[in-house]
Each structure stands twice: as structure tokens, then as C-alpha cells.
């Protein structure tokens, strides 16, 4: 009986190791995605400042950008959640 438990323990260790590595990879990809998002944010803000030089802040174009981005991400999230529920249903 102790042999069964030892084999079971080794299998659980393998499963845990795979899950830890998987979560580590997902976390690293999320961090890199965040860095990419910050780079794009800075590029878009610079483009707004360049094309719409409304004084020192260009506040109106930045609010339009924020609202448009929020709506776009909400729509994308809606469609991705529908896609995920379709995949779970199969």
C-alpha cells in the first residue's frame, strides 16, 4: 500500500510542477502584455499631442481616446466571453 501512495505522490508532484510552470508562464506573458499596453498608450498619447496641439494638455482628445478605448475593450471582452462559453459548451 505504501508503494501506491508513493506513486500517487510522484504523480501529484508532476501535476503540481506542470501547473506552477503554466501559471508562471501566464503571469510572465501578462506582465509583458502590460508593458506593451503601456508602450502603445504612450505612443497614442504622443500622437494625440502631435496632431491635436490644444495648448499644453490636449484634454479633450485624451478623453475621447479613453472613451473610445473603453468601449472597444468592452466590446472585445463581450465577444471573447461569448467565444469562451461556446468552447466550454462543446
C-alpha positions as CSV (number, residue, x, y, z in Angstrom):
1,X,0.0,0.0,0.0
2,X,2.9,2.4,0.7
3,X,4.1,1.8,-2.9
4,X,0.7,3.1,-4.2
5,X,0.9,6.2,-2.1
6,X,4.5,6.9,-3.3
7,X,3.4,6.6,-6.9
8,X,0.4,8.8,-6.2
9,X,2.7,11.3,-4.5
10,X,5.0,11.4,-7.5
11,X,2.1,11.9,-9.9
12,X,0.8,14.8,-7.8
13,X,4.3,16.3,-7.7
14,X,4.4,16.2,-11.5
15,X,1.0,17.7,-11.8
16,X,1.9,20.5,-9.4
17,X,5.1,21.2,-11.2
18,X,3.3,21.5,-14.5
19,X,0.6,23.7,-13.0
20,X,3.2,26.0,-11.4
21,X,5.2,26.4,-14.6
22,X,2.0,27.0,-16.5
23,X,0.9,29.8,-14.1
24,X,4.4,31.3,-14.2
25,X,4.3,31.5,-18.0
26,X,0.8,33.0,-17.9
27,X,2.0,35.6,-15.4
28,X,5.1,36.5,-17.4
29,X,3.0,36.9,-20.6
30,X,0.5,39.1,-18.7
31,X,3.4,41.3,-17.4
32,X,4.9,41.6,-20.9
33,X,1.4,42.4,-22.3
34,X,1.1,45.1,-19.7
35,X,4.4,46.6,-20.8
36,X,3.3,46.5,-24.4
37,X,0.0,48.2,-23.5
38,X,1.9,51.0,-21.7
39,X,4.1,51.5,-24.8
40,X,1.1,51.8,-27.0
41,X,-0.6,54.1,-24.6
42,X,2.4,56.4,-24.6
43,X,2.6,56.3,-28.4
44,X,-1.1,57.1,-28.8
45,X,-0.8,60.0,-26.3
46,X,2.1,61.4,-28.2
47,X,0.2,61.1,-31.5
48,X,-2.7,63.0,-29.9
49,X,-0.4,65.7,-28.6
50,X,1.2,65.9,-32.1
51,X,-2.0,66.0,-34.2
52,X,-4.1,68.0,-31.7
53,X,-1.9,70.6,-30.0
54,X,-4.6,72.2,-27.9
55,X,-2.4,74.1,-25.6
56,X,-0.4,72.1,-23.1
57,X,-2.7,69.3,-22.2
58,X,-4.9,68.4,-25.1
59,X,-7.5,67.2,-22.6
60,X,-10.5,66.7,-25.0
61,X,-8.7,64.3,-27.4
62,X,-7.4,62.3,-24.5
63,X,-10.9,61.9,-23.1
64,X,-12.2,60.9,-26.5
65,X,-9.3,58.3,-26.7
66,X,-10.1,57.0,-23.3
67,X,-13.9,56.6,-24.0
68,X,-13.2,55.0,-27.4
69,X,-10.7,52.6,-25.9
70,X,-13.1,51.7,-23.1
71,X,-15.9,51.0,-25.5
72,X,-13.6,49.0,-27.7
73,X,-12.3,46.8,-24.9
74,X,-15.8,46.3,-23.5
75,X,-17.0,45.0,-26.9
76,X,-13.9,42.8,-27.3
77,X,-14.5,41.4,-23.8
78,X,-18.1,40.7,-24.6
79,X,-17.2,38.7,-27.8
80,X,-14.4,36.9,-26.1
81,X,-16.6,35.8,-23.2
82,X,-19.2,34.6,-25.7
83,X,-16.5,32.6,-27.5
84,X,-15.3,31.1,-24.2
85,X,-18.8,30.0,-23.3
86,X,-19.2,28.4,-26.7
87,X,-15.9,26.5,-26.2
88,X,-17.0,25.3,-22.8
89,X,-20.3,24.0,-24.2
90,X,-18.6,21.7,-26.7
